Amino acid sequence: MGGIGCMVNIGEFLFIFENVIQTGFTCVALSLFCVLCVSSDSLLRREACQLAREFGRQQIAPQEQLKKATVILNPAACSGKANKLFEKNAAPILHLAGVEIKIVKTDYEGQAKKLMELLEQTDMLIVAGGDGTLQEVITGLLRRPDQDSFSNVPIGYIPLGSHNSLSPSLHLLSDNKVKDITSATLSILRGETVPLDVLQIKGETDQPVFALMGLRWGAFRDVAATISKYWYLGPLKTNAAHWFQTLKEWPLVRQLSISYLAPSLRPPDLPPQKPPRPNLLRRIVRRLKSYWNPPVKEPPKVEVAEKWEEQQLATVELYVQTHNKNPVERRLHDSMVIRAEPDSFTVGEFISVGSKKEADPTAFTQNSTKLEAGACQLKLPEGVSGFFNIDNEEYEAMPVEVRLLPRKLRFFISAERREQLLSQPQ
């Protein structure tokens, strides 16, 4: 018996020894991975700072002043890591480039809207946060009485949130947060901009809310808001959330009436900068011509009544969205896109489509309804409760009017991302 006991002990020892060795190698591998990640991030920061230093060395005329930038920073974004991410990866680049920055930090949800009321004139506005921060900033900006002048201020977006829906339209994205932040900051310094459409969304009583991506309403939106509750199911949580919803309620169809206006023709793009002022001789000749041949006054334009078309819809999900997913796409009309999924999904199809929409909420099935419009009115049945998602922010669902403000704001875009978007099939 003693021999058998000795053999068992030796076996246990070898098993424990093997696990210790494996655990040791795993710890060493993880340590090396962390060291490599840190050194990689340091290299990215160093390269970005070297590029920023080149901007800072550029000479300016004696009468010119340093560019001023107002940064709206949400420290609570990215689970409270946004402040540290900005200070380590974006602020040094702006300082080295010679940009005079004024950082305004938000303390609570909704404050960015109020801060926009107090915004002073600046050369550029930088939003450092996620979807919620960006949506608050543009809403506060466009609610100002002098919004026409302030809407000409170029806007930079540094993606620091857990959701950064606009970022793929402006920047080349990677799996590295530091690279995304430094690249977005450098695109601000390079100064290339692109005009973006804005949606003005107004209820019957509230002030308007403004959106860059769109308004989402329906069953897929409702399920997406609950997926995080099933975290313990790991990769099955998305499918499980959709299946559980079908057990609670089926069919998941929403009824509404939608009225819409036809889109308008898109005028040619305006140059991003004012043309240089003509010399004195040309200005004198122009004034003499206008004096001797004054321009004929155009007759006053007759206002044509808006022609609304109405349609009844039964849908699992409705999405009113801009074309900002590809802001450089060549289009004939200024329009928003109204998409409505069919009401005939089976339970299996609902789960399958819902999983795809979790990755890309703007993706729609082939049988969905698609309308192009310049404005629309959503009329929900009485007693309907629920929520809209407006740029990933939750708002109580109610009858609303949505109007397109074409090319209302200008955002900084990286040249590489612009070329990539232009190469996509139109």
TILOVEX-195411 format. One line per 4 residues: number of its first residue (from 1); for each residue x, y, z of C-alpha. Coordinates in nm, 3 decimals. Layout:
REM TILOVEX-195411
NUM	X,Y,Z | ...;
REM end
This chain:
REM TILOVEX-195411
1	0.000,0.000,0.000 | 0.288,0.232,0.075 | 0.414,0.196,-0.282 | 0.076,0.283,-0.433;
5	0.044,0.589,-0.206 | 0.387,0.701,-0.311 | 0.290,0.671,-0.680 | -0.026,0.878,-0.626;
9	0.170,1.150,-0.452 | 0.425,1.162,-0.731 | 0.142,1.188,-0.988 | -0.022,1.473,-0.803;
13	0.313,1.647,-0.771 | 0.377,1.622,-1.147 | 0.025,1.754,-1.223 | 0.071,2.050,-0.988;
17	0.421,2.116,-1.124 | 0.290,2.121,-1.483 | 0.013,2.368,-1.391 | 0.262,2.591,-1.213;
21	0.488,2.591,-1.520 | 0.193,2.670,-1.752 | 0.069,2.944,-1.519 | 0.419,3.088,-1.506;
25	0.446,3.098,-1.885 | 0.099,3.255,-1.907 | 0.193,3.528,-1.659 | 0.517,3.597,-1.847;
29	0.327,3.613,-2.179 | 0.069,3.853,-2.037 | 0.343,4.070,-1.888 | 0.524,4.083,-2.222;
33	0.197,4.168,-2.401 | 0.130,4.456,-2.160 | 0.486,4.587,-2.203 | 0.453,4.571,-2.582;
37	0.117,4.753,-2.570 | 0.260,5.029,-2.350 | 0.567,5.072,-2.570 | 0.347,5.071,-2.883;
41	0.125,5.344,-2.735 | 0.435,5.545,-2.641 | 0.563,5.522,-2.999 | 0.225,5.639,-3.133;
45	0.229,5.938,-2.898 | 0.588,6.024,-2.987 | 0.522,6.012,-3.362 | 0.210,6.227,-3.325;
49	0.397,6.481,-3.114 | 0.676,6.501,-3.372 | 0.419,6.577,-3.643 | 0.251,6.834,-3.419;
53	0.586,7.003,-3.355 | 0.618,7.062,-3.731 | 0.289,7.255,-3.724 | 0.415,7.455,-3.426;
57	0.731,7.556,-3.610 | 0.542,7.714,-3.898 | 0.585,8.090,-3.906 | 0.287,8.323,-3.890;
61	0.257,8.683,-4.009 | 0.313,8.960,-3.751 | -0.055,9.061,-3.759 | -0.179,8.704,-3.715;
65	-0.259,8.546,-3.382 | -0.234,8.191,-3.257 | -0.538,7.981,-3.335 | -0.778,7.948,-3.044;
69	-0.970,7.629,-2.976 | -1.245,7.565,-2.723 | -1.251,7.205,-2.604 | -1.570,7.061,-2.454;
73	-1.447,6.762,-2.255 | -1.671,6.507,-2.084 | -1.455,6.345,-1.812 | -1.725,6.084,-1.743;
77	-1.702,5.939,-2.095 | -1.540,5.598,-2.147 | -1.626,5.490,-1.791 | -1.451,5.790,-1.639;
81	-1.127,5.747,-1.838 | -1.187,6.032,-2.087 | -0.997,6.301,-1.893 | -0.682,6.086,-1.865;
85	-0.708,5.979,-2.231 | -0.735,6.341,-2.344 | -0.450,6.468,-2.125 | -0.212,6.192,-2.237;
89	-0.299,6.161,-2.605 | -0.461,6.481,-2.738 | -0.363,6.782,-2.524 | 0.016,6.751,-2.586;
93	-0.042,6.743,-2.962 | -0.252,7.060,-2.955 | 0.000,7.241,-2.732 | 0.300,7.144,-2.947;
97	0.116,7.264,-3.259 | 0.084,7.611,-3.106 | -0.293,7.600,-3.060 | -0.420,7.807,-2.769;
101	-0.675,7.577,-2.607 | -0.941,7.649,-2.351 | -1.070,7.329,-2.189 | -1.424,7.331,-2.050;
105	-1.519,7.016,-1.860 | -1.877,6.905,-1.810 | -1.992,6.798,-1.463 | -2.332,6.645,-1.536;
109	-2.554,6.523,-1.818 | -2.704,6.806,-2.021 | -2.449,7.067,-1.914 | -2.284,7.086,-2.258;
113	-2.606,7.236,-2.398 | -2.595,7.514,-2.140 | -2.224,7.574,-2.194 | -2.292,7.638,-2.562;
117	-2.511,7.934,-2.464 | -2.201,8.096,-2.307 | -1.958,8.003,-2.584 | -1.740,8.295,-2.696;
121	-1.602,8.338,-3.045 | -1.334,8.080,-3.121 | -1.139,7.962,-3.424 | -1.243,7.601,-3.375;
125	-1.458,7.393,-3.145 | -1.335,7.052,-3.028 | -1.568,6.793,-2.878 | -1.388,6.532,-2.666;
129	-1.635,6.264,-2.562 | -1.887,6.023,-2.709 | -2.222,6.038,-2.889 | -2.400,6.201,-2.595;
133	-2.147,6.483,-2.559 | -2.147,6.553,-2.933 | -2.526,6.557,-2.953 | -2.550,6.799,-2.660;
137	-2.291,7.032,-2.812 | -2.455,7.060,-3.154 | -2.799,7.099,-2.994 | -2.679,7.379,-2.768;
141	-2.491,7.542,-3.056 | -2.786,7.541,-3.297 | -3.030,7.667,-3.035 | -2.835,7.993,-3.005;
145	-2.997,8.307,-3.150 | -2.671,8.373,-3.340 | -2.634,8.013,-3.456 | -2.588,8.122,-3.820;
149	-2.248,8.272,-3.740 | -2.142,8.004,-3.493 | -2.235,7.722,-3.730 | -1.945,7.836,-3.950;
153	-1.693,7.746,-3.678 | -1.520,7.419,-3.778 | -1.569,7.134,-3.531 | -1.319,6.867,-3.436;
157	-1.432,6.538,-3.285 | -1.199,6.337,-3.060 | -1.366,5.998,-2.992 | -1.348,5.931,-2.618;
161	-1.687,5.769,-2.556 | -1.810,5.413,-2.538 | -2.015,5.494,-2.852 | -1.860,5.715,-3.123;
165	-2.103,5.677,-3.414 | -1.971,5.971,-3.617 | -1.604,5.874,-3.592 | -1.601,5.625,-3.886;
169	-1.729,5.906,-4.112 | -1.429,6.126,-4.025 | -1.135,5.907,-3.923 | -0.960,5.583,-4.010;
173	-1.033,5.360,-3.712 | -0.817,5.087,-3.560 | -0.829,4.854,-3.260 | -0.600,5.091,-3.069;
177	-0.766,5.369,-2.868 | -0.447,5.578,-2.852 | -0.404,5.565,-3.231 | -0.766,5.671,-3.287;
181	-0.730,5.969,-3.052 | -0.395,6.090,-3.188 | -0.511,6.049,-3.550 | -0.830,6.246,-3.482;
185	-0.630,6.524,-3.315 | -0.383,6.544,-3.604 | -0.671,6.571,-3.854 | -0.781,6.886,-3.668;
189	-0.435,7.038,-3.715 | -0.429,6.957,-4.087 | -0.746,7.163,-4.127 | -0.933,6.964,-4.394;
193	-1.309,6.985,-4.337 | -1.628,6.831,-4.474 | -1.987,6.964,-4.449 | -2.233,6.749,-4.256;
197	-2.613,6.748,-4.265 | -2.807,6.798,-3.943 | -3.156,6.680,-3.849 | -3.376,6.922,-3.652;
201	-3.620,6.717,-3.443 | -3.904,6.907,-3.277 | -4.193,6.786,-3.063 | -4.515,6.976,-3.006;
205	-4.390,7.170,-2.703 | -4.018,7.109,-2.641 | -3.723,7.294,-2.788 | -3.572,7.124,-3.093;
209	-3.306,6.856,-3.060 | -3.042,6.822,-3.330 | -2.883,6.503,-3.461 | -2.597,6.413,-3.693;
213	-2.680,6.044,-3.747 | -3.052,5.992,-3.698 | -3.364,5.894,-3.506 | -3.436,5.527,-3.434;
217	-3.762,5.380,-3.304 | -3.894,5.028,-3.275 | -3.842,4.677,-3.141 | -3.476,4.639,-3.237;
221	-3.394,4.962,-3.056 | -3.584,4.846,-2.747 | -3.400,4.513,-2.738 | -3.060,4.680,-2.791;
225	-3.120,4.879,-2.471 | -3.155,4.553,-2.271 | -2.866,4.345,-2.410 | -2.619,4.452,-2.140;
229	-2.846,4.293,-1.875 | -2.759,3.950,-2.012 | -2.382,3.996,-1.981 | -2.353,3.661,-1.802;
233	-2.448,3.480,-2.125 | -2.132,3.601,-2.297 | -2.148,3.580,-2.680 | -2.506,3.448,-2.661;
237	-2.641,3.761,-2.492 | -2.754,3.938,-2.815 | -2.951,3.643,-2.950 | -3.089,3.568,-2.604;
241	-3.212,3.926,-2.555 | -3.401,3.915,-2.885 | -3.550,3.573,-2.808 | -3.662,3.676,-2.458;
245	-3.832,3.981,-2.610 | -4.036,3.759,-2.844 | -4.152,3.558,-2.541 | -4.276,3.876,-2.371;
249	-4.449,4.021,-2.679 | -4.518,3.898,-3.031 | -4.563,4.028,-3.294 | -4.342,4.334,-3.228;
253	-4.504,4.562,-3.484 | -4.532,4.943,-3.452 | -4.806,5.142,-3.628 | -4.754,5.504,-3.734;
257	-4.852,5.765,-3.988 | -4.570,5.942,-4.169 | -4.600,6.258,-4.381 | -4.303,6.375,-4.584;
261	-4.183,6.640,-4.829 | -3.992,6.560,-5.145 | -3.617,6.635,-5.126 | -3.473,6.945,-5.292;
265	-3.201,6.958,-5.556 | -2.854,6.980,-5.409 | -2.670,7.302,-5.505 | -2.299,7.280,-5.587;
269	-2.060,7.257,-5.294 | -1.933,7.589,-5.169 | -1.555,7.640,-5.146 | -1.430,7.575,-4.791;
273	-1.246,7.908,-4.787 | -1.334,8.254,-4.917 | -1.170,8.342,-5.250 | -0.889,8.599,-5.224;
277	-0.995,8.962,-5.242 | -0.941,9.111,-5.594 | -0.687,9.390,-5.635 | -0.781,9.759,-5.617;
281	-0.808,9.812,-5.996 | -1.054,9.523,-6.036 | -1.266,9.653,-5.749 | -1.281,10.003,-5.906;
285	-1.383,9.860,-6.245 | -1.652,9.646,-6.081 | -1.800,9.944,-5.897 | -1.807,10.158,-6.212;
289	-1.988,9.879,-6.401 | -2.248,9.842,-6.128 | -2.293,10.223,-6.126 | -2.350,10.257,-6.501;
293	-2.533,9.926,-6.540 | -2.712,9.864,-6.213 | -2.832,9.505,-6.168 | -3.199,9.444,-6.238;
297	-3.393,9.371,-5.923 | -3.541,9.023,-5.916 | -3.915,8.999,-5.861 | -4.012,8.878,-5.514;
301	-4.034,8.502,-5.488 | -4.381,8.360,-5.453 | -4.395,8.115,-5.167 | -4.529,7.778,-5.277;
305	-4.727,7.580,-5.023 | -4.547,7.271,-4.901 | -4.686,6.952,-5.053 | -4.692,6.679,-4.790;
309	-4.747,6.315,-4.883 | -4.884,6.078,-4.621 | -4.825,5.707,-4.576 | -4.939,5.455,-4.314;
313	-4.668,5.219,-4.196 | -4.664,4.896,-3.996 | -4.303,4.822,-3.909 | -4.075,4.647,-3.664;
317	-3.832,4.940,-3.675 | -3.815,5.290,-3.823 | -3.493,5.483,-3.877 | -3.475,5.844,-4.003;
321	-3.111,5.904,-4.088 | -2.875,6.147,-4.259 | -2.625,6.068,-4.533 | -2.340,6.147,-4.294;
325	-2.223,5.786,-4.295 | -2.045,5.888,-4.616 | -2.032,6.269,-4.611 | -1.830,6.298,-4.934;
329	-2.078,6.094,-5.141 | -2.191,6.277,-5.455 | -2.567,6.326,-5.446 | -2.827,6.495,-5.666;
333	-3.061,6.586,-5.380 | -3.037,6.716,-5.026 | -3.231,6.453,-4.838 | -3.273,6.239,-4.531;
337	-3.340,5.867,-4.562 | -3.646,5.707,-4.400 | -3.610,5.331,-4.358 | -3.879,5.097,-4.224;
341	-3.840,4.723,-4.174 | -4.131,4.497,-4.284 | -4.382,4.368,-4.029 | -4.357,4.006,-4.143;
345	-4.048,3.876,-3.962 | -4.056,3.527,-3.814 | -3.904,3.481,-3.468 | -3.588,3.333,-3.624;
349	-3.555,3.622,-3.869 | -3.609,3.873,-3.590 | -3.322,3.722,-3.388 | -3.091,3.699,-3.691;
353	-3.156,4.055,-3.812 | -3.128,4.189,-3.457 | -2.778,4.042,-3.421 | -2.669,4.219,-3.741;
357	-2.822,4.548,-3.627 | -2.630,4.527,-3.300 | -2.312,4.558,-3.509 | -2.459,4.822,-3.745;
361	-2.796,4.980,-3.653 | -2.814,5.149,-3.996 | -2.822,4.813,-4.178 | -3.164,4.722,-4.321;
365	-3.303,4.418,-4.498 | -3.377,4.407,-4.871 | -3.754,4.412,-4.816 | -3.747,4.731,-4.608;
369	-3.924,5.049,-4.720 | -3.697,5.334,-4.825 | -3.802,5.698,-4.874 | -3.595,6.007,-4.952;
373	-3.735,6.326,-4.799 | -3.652,6.684,-4.712 | -3.871,6.676,-4.400 | -4.107,6.435,-4.233;
377	-4.370,6.422,-3.960 | -4.406,6.112,-3.743 | -4.752,6.068,-3.591 | -4.771,5.789,-3.334;
381	-5.102,5.634,-3.221 | -5.244,5.772,-2.898 | -5.133,5.594,-2.586 | -4.812,5.461,-2.743;
385	-4.522,5.466,-2.498 | -4.156,5.396,-2.554 | -3.840,5.575,-2.652 | -3.655,5.714,-2.950;
389	-3.282,5.687,-2.988 | -3.150,6.018,-3.122 | -2.778,5.976,-3.194 | -2.774,5.692,-2.939;
393	-2.932,5.912,-2.670 | -3.271,5.809,-2.528 | -3.573,6.043,-2.561 | -3.939,5.981,-2.488;
397	-4.128,5.882,-2.803 | -4.385,6.139,-2.918 | -4.514,6.293,-3.243 | -4.227,6.491,-3.398;
401	-4.135,6.686,-3.708 | -3.791,6.616,-3.853 | -3.634,6.869,-4.091 | -3.310,6.841,-4.280;
405	-3.057,7.122,-4.243 | -2.827,7.039,-4.535 | -2.453,7.096,-4.491 | -2.518,7.290,-4.172;
409	-2.192,7.221,-3.988 | -1.830,7.164,-4.093 | -1.622,6.892,-3.928 | -1.253,6.816,-3.957;
413	-1.185,6.497,-4.156 | -0.864,6.306,-4.222 | -0.747,6.315,-4.584 | -0.696,5.936,-4.578;
417	-1.054,5.873,-4.471 | -1.187,6.114,-4.734 | -0.999,5.926,-5.008 | -1.124,5.595,-4.875;
421	-1.486,5.713,-4.875 | -1.453,5.859,-5.226 | -1.328,5.525,-5.354 | -1.642,5.345,-5.232;
425	-1.898,5.262,-5.505 | -2.154,5.541,-5.533;
REM end
